[in-house]
């Protein structure tokens, strides 16, 4: 049986036929009065004609026309039809596609996509969410999270610990998408050129375009080499510098921190995390080391095409219906795996010893500190003024258990760790910020070495 899989992740749209890539591109379109360019051809014009570029039509699929005058005649649905017509050239005449879609797409968008595909005479037999396709085995007594990269964000999907592959919840972390990361790397490279050669690649649209044309190769080189040679040929002159590969990681540390903060709000003290990353995520400089230094966890790195090949499990189901099936769960086809169950040991060396509120420092111990407007006299406490809105009488507590610093939310209003609301008991680290109420009351976790 022929396996034809179309993955519509906008950062790496891929058509895979019988295990081989027949089409691969990104979700960019260039439009002017004379021309329409898609994918790589559009990317070659991006920095020179930025007003003529659209790159959100996959993530914001609708039939609402754009408000920009340059695109007033088009909606995201129009642009996707252009893109599908290009993809169709790589399809067989008797094709029947399984479409792998990112977790941020909803039922209304899938219905619209199906209508566009039908209008393009493209046959679809099934839809399947990409984290579901990617997850092919159960990790016993572990919490599995799947990470994937998109143009405008990174998706975090918490998988259910059931007898099949399905999603418990998904969310998108903005400022962690490929466009934002590329911007940070481009700015770092430009600053390096200015510092070493007094040459600013951003000064000219053409040299800016040359920088972006080569950016993927330089980022990939940073994964495998201690230094990266960055060379820009512009106006018959070659400018070349060497950049330490660690600079590529430093340039996006603040972006990665957003991801880590979100994951820390998901994992509780009793979880044994398994983080599954797509091959795109794994190719980001420093991302694996960031995850390993932030969590004691098992990291599963997917190979190229693992997601697409995982979607072939749809073919084992009854797909004889005239209407495509939307597969939100798939049976595992690999045997379950038991992970060594160790606590979040990496936090132990980063354990805070005190909490700072205002100008006062409070020691954290096995006896809980309770924070609120009317904490019980039976506990150690930090009292907040009684008229503070959004703060409970006993709002949260902090304590040491098994050599780990833990926060427990006791309120109905919510407690926020580094601006992310926690759900259950969560492990704390030095430098963490806790916030409650409105206006916000902030608490900082520190160690004895900080004062």
Buried (B, 14 or more C-beta within 10 A) or exposed (E): EEBBBBBBBBBBBBBBBEEEEBBBBBBBBBBEEEEBBBBEBBBBBBBBBEEBBBBBBBBBBEEEBBEEEBBEEBBBBBBBBBBBBBBBEBBEEEBBBBBBBBBBBEEEBBEBBBEBBEEBEBEBBBBBBBBBBBBBBBBEEBBBBBBBBBBBBBBBBBBBBEEEBBBBEBBBBEBBBBBBBBBBBBEBBBBBBBEEEEBEBBEBEEBBBBBBBBBBEBBEBBBEEEBBEBEBEBEEEEBEBEBBBEBBBEBBEEBBBBBBBBBBBBBBBEBBBBBBBBBBBBBBBBBBEBBEEBBBBBBBBBEBBBBBBBBBBBBEEEBEEEEBBBBEBBEBEEEEEEBEEEBBEBBBEBBBBBBBBEEEBBEBEEEBBBBBBBBEEEBBBBEBEEEBEBBBBBBBBBBBEEEBBBBBBBBEBBBBBBEBEBEBBBBBBBEBBBBBBEEEBBBBBBBEEBE
